[in-house]
Amino acid sequence: MKKLVLSLIAVSFFAFFVSCGDDNNTTPDECDGVVATYNTTVKGILNASCAINGCHASVAPSAGLDLTSYAKAKASSTDPKFICTINHGAGCNPMPQGLPKLSDAFIKILTCWVKNGSPE
């Protein structure tokens, strides 16, 4: 009988501590609420900051990277350096070259676009 009582107490304590864990242990996704599709936001950012003459648009785009269409931008987005360059990350050429870093909001949109599979 004593073993049964001790076992029940032990199980009760275990159940209590497990049930008192953090029920909200999921981290909110950094992309929640971010509209990041090519046609709604990404195209405008790329056209204003990247796909301009002398950079990533023209007959001979810089580094062979053409960002003038959805298909070309999506293909480029699979390269890990795509986000690294706009973040001015270590080991990457900072882009836009010779200009200030894009705003945190623009970087977040581009990052979320890539993270979500670069939707059109």
Secondary structure, DSSP 4 states (H G I P E B T S, - for coil): -HHHHHHHHHHHHHHHHHHTS-TT-PPPPTTTT----IIIIIHHHHHHHTSSBTTTBSSS-GGG---SSHHHHHHHHTSTHHHHHHTT-TTS--SSTTSPPPPHHHHHHHHHHHHTT---
